[in-house]
Each structure stands twice: as C-alpha cells, then as structure tokens.
Amino acid sequence: MGLLDFKPDLEFKTQIGTIADNIDLDRLFRAESSGKPGKTSSKGAYGLAQFLPSTWKGLEQDAKTTGVTFPKELKGKEFKQVMDNDTFAKMAARTLMKSNEVYLQRMGVPVTEKSLLAAYNFGASGARDRLKKDPDMGFALLRNWNKN
C-alpha cells in the first residue's frame, strides 16, 4: 500500500487544546436543557446552556481575569438572545469552560471532565470544595452527561 492509497479513518477525532476545548457542547446542552431553548430550571438557569443570569453577567469579566478571550460576537448581546441561540450559547458555554479550567488550575484542582462539569454547575470554588469533600460525588449534570 502506497502513501496515495491511504484512506483516513473519518471517525477518528483528534483532541487538540485543553479539556475545556474538547467538551462536547451538543452533549452538554442535551444534559442541561434536553437541547431545547427557552427552558428554565427550578434554580433559575435558562436556555440551551442553562446559565444563571449572574453567570452571563460575570462571563466577560471572568474571561478578562483568566485571560480567556471573550467572543466579540457576544458583546452587547442580551442574556436570552445568547442562551436561545445555538451558536451564541456554545460560544458562551465554551468561554465559561475555558475560564473554569484556568480557575481550577490556579486552585490546584486536577482538571478533568468531571471537575469541569462540576465547575460548570457550582462554580470553580464550589467544585473544588465539593470534590475535596467527596471526590466520588455525583450531581445532576454528571448523571445527565453520562446518559447522553
């Protein structure tokens, strides 16, 4: 077989970047909102990405604090406008994941899929405290994540 006969495995996915870069956001949205815009949780989280309004408000400042780039496409957008739009919600969720990854690293918490999902739900310090207390802890997002 020569080099020109090589056929790449199209199912193969490379992982480039950090763990936050490789979180499957479609899977995250299915776990958080069943992939449906307009959904509000009992805790007040809203939309595809299930952000609290306070999370959205703080996202740009957190990005500045961590050095994560805040997407220019999100600047000036309203909360529900972002959370109900698949493209914008993914930009916001990815930015939050990347910021949480930096925060977890700064706190000395090993960055794993589970710690990132915990930080997505509880904030980075909440995730650190909960995982320190119970490394095997379960939580709704993780249970829903594992179903998807």
PyMOL commands that set and color helices and strands:
alter all, ss='L'
color gray80, all
select helices_A, chain A and resi 3-5+20-22+25-33+53-66+72-74+79-83+86-106+113-122+124-133+140-147
alter helices_A, ss='H'
color red, helices_A
deselect
rebuild
show_as cartoon
